Each structure stands twice: as C-alpha cells, then as structure tokens.
Amino acid sequence: MPFKKSKLMEFPRDVIVGHGVIDEIADLCKKVSMGDHPLIVHDEKTKEIAGKRIMELLKNEGYTVEDITVERATMEEVERVKNHAMKWGAEYLIAVGGGSVIDITKLASFKYGVPFISIPTAASHDGIASPQASIKENAGSLSIKARSPVAVLADTAIISKAPYRMLASGCADVISNLTAILDWQLAWRLKREYYSSFAVALAETAARLLIESAEFIKPGIEESSWIAVKSMIVSGVAMSVANSSRPASGAEHMFSHALDQIAPGKALHGEQCGVGAIMMMYLHGGDWESIKEALREIGAPTTARELGVSEEEIIEALMRAHTIRPERYTILGKDGLTEEAAFHLVKATGVA
Ligand SMILES: [Zn+2]
C-alpha cells in the first residue's frame, strides 16, 4: 500500500500572556499583518472591561475599527456577527470576552473565511485557543469544528479580575483531559480510531500542570491566571494537533452535557466536567482521588451539592451520558451505566 497519510494542523501563530499585555494589541495586529479593518466582538460587560480600550488603542494607531455586541453563543448570533463582518468588509475578527464571545467569533470568522484573534477576559474553559466552538442549542450545547485563533492575547491583569469561580471552572475543564485521553486510548485499542500520542502528551501535560500547581491556584493571586491560561492554551493546541476535541472531551464531557439537559443553568461547564472526571476516572480504575484533591484545592466543586444539583440528577445524567455523542466511544460503552452502577459510582467517589 502506498503511503497516503496527510494531516492539517493549525496553531495560533502568536501567543502573548502576561500582565498588561492588552497594550500590545496594535503591535500584535501589525505583526500578524492582516490589515487595518478588524471587527471587535464583545458583550455588554467585556466591552467595558477591555473592548473599549482595545478599540481606542487601535484607533490611535490608525485602524478603522467597528464593533458588535453579542449575547448567548447561539447560531443566530454567529450569523449576525458573520453578516456584520461581511457587510462591513472586516479583514479579521477580534474576540474580546469569555467563553461565549470567543465561541461566537470563532465560528463566525470560520464561516466568513477570515482569521480571528482571541482576547480572553476570563479563563473559564479551554476554548481560548482551540479549533472547536461550543454553540448552544435547545437540548444543550454542540461542539462545532471551526479554526484556531491566529493569535492569543491573554492579559492576566484583566483575567484575574473576573470572578474566581470562572477560573476554577476553567481549570477543572482542563483537568478533565485526564479521563478524555483514557477514553481516546480505549477507542484506539478497541476500534482503531485515529489516535495521536502527541496530542495526548500535550493534553496530559496541561492537566498535570494544574494538578501539580493546584496549591498556587487561589482567589486574588494573579499568577493563578497565568498558570490557568497556560494550561488552556496547551490544551487548545492538543485539540489542534488532534484536529478534534478528542484529547479534551470524553465521557466526563458527555456527563456534563447530559446534566445540562437535566438540570440546565445550575453549574458551569468546567465544574460539571471536573466532577465527571472524578467519576469516569473511577470507572477507568485510575487515580480519581488525586483529581478530586486537586479540584478541592483549586476550589472547584467535587460533589452534587457543590454543583447545586441533586443526587438523582447526577444519577440520571450518568445513565444518559452515553447517548449524548454515540459516535465517540468512551468508558461508558454503547449501553452506558445501569442505575445500580450509577448509584454505586456516586457513593464510591463521594460525589453524593
Ligand atoms: Zn470542556
């Protein structure tokens, strides 16, 4: 058989992380040389936090800047941003915000066919630098393939002012890579699914960095944002290498999506994935205690009560999780958990 393997990997070209780096926006735009007509995408809050300042900095350097304020990460918002960019002839998009703004911009720029710069104002999930966009639907959220940002500008002075709960949740999201990669290895062994040991090494490195630094991730410490953002960027690069969310999303994410359907709006995405990772690691026969310990140290939820949901809701989500993304093989297999097994799991891990 002739060798015909080919693969596309797209990474952010420039990544700037640090205190006060927002002031480097004009230099960054010049460096990635995409023109002087960017469209800034933000929401009401992030416009005040950083959007206005970015527009001002760019206007001072002679850029012609337009902006659009968005709300929830829905397909309608993605279309609205895309149409605005098209109408106005934007050469690239700049996402200034938390998870939703980045998700909307990522998909809108992909559909419109221009690059985007990611400027996170919170470290709430691992989508900062990943090619996947998470878009809300009636029945929960959908992970859609888009493109990685061409550059990431993460100002720790801004990120550390966001509610600490968001950062802790983002860290839990990255820690949950540990079960996602075990699921991927399982699918590789059982199904010969495409597998990348490089993507796995990166995803694992990101999660281990947080577990090892857990004691330094605390409210009010700007360095926490530094560590968190670094791990999220490495996690995003792992997804770029894999060209899918596989290294960062397994059964623990399916559990989280199931919980979104059963008890919507109770807890944050990463918080649910963290608790999911404790339980899925137990099913894998791995070291679930150290995941639980790290989450506790960081201040992320480890129990149903801390998530604000009931034991019954957790059990129902566990039993439903395998139906969420049936093509993605995980430790839950094709049939998922029985009620008895789900009950045992929440008890054994102390989740309820
Ligand atoms: Zn996630």
Boltz pocket constraint, residues with backbone or C-beta under 6 A from the ligand:
constraints:
  - pocket:
      binder: B
      contacts: [[A, 125], [A, 126], [A, 173], [A, 248], [A, 249], [A, 253], [A, 269], [A, 270], [A, 273]]
      max_distance: 6.0
